């Protein structure tokens, strides 16, 4: 299944930082740009869509991990 451009960029940023927590703010800046005025919920929605495409079980992700109150982490 093909990734949308934002999903691809999101995955790219997470993989560039694999094993490290990437904050929501950093994702907003790197994926949407410094001037993005949307909501942090945008990230959650895009992460959900990305998980649906790359995870075997999106409800129990192995690769894109939520780190509560901090952000997300990619692990292999």
Secondary structure as the mmCIF struct_conf table of DSSP 4:
data_model
#
loop_
_struct_conf.conf_type_id
_struct_conf.id
_struct_conf.beg_label_comp_id
_struct_conf.beg_label_asym_id
_struct_conf.beg_label_seq_id
_struct_conf.end_label_comp_id
_struct_conf.end_label_asym_id
_struct_conf.end_label_seq_id
HELX_LH_PP_P HELX_LH_PP_P1 UNK A 2 UNK A 4
HELX_RH_AL_P HELX_RH_AL_P1 UNK A 5 UNK A 16
TURN_TY1_P TURN_TY1_P1 UNK A 17 UNK A 19
BEND BEND1 UNK A 20 UNK A 20
STRN STRN1 UNK A 22 UNK A 23
HELX_RH_AL_P HELX_RH_AL_P2 UNK A 24 UNK A 27
HELX_RH_PI_P HELX_RH_PI_P1 UNK A 28 UNK A 32
TURN_TY1_P TURN_TY1_P2 UNK A 34 UNK A 35
BEND BEND2 UNK A 38 UNK A 38
TURN_TY1_P TURN_TY1_P3 UNK A 40 UNK A 40
HELX_RH_AL_P HELX_RH_AL_P3 UNK A 41 UNK A 54
BEND BEND3 UNK A 56 UNK A 57
HELX_RH_3T_P HELX_RH_3T_P1 UNK A 58 UNK A 60
BEND BEND4 UNK A 62 UNK A 63
STRN STRN2 UNK A 64 UNK A 67
TURN_TY1_P TURN_TY1_P4 UNK A 68 UNK A 70
STRN STRN3 UNK A 71 UNK A 74
#
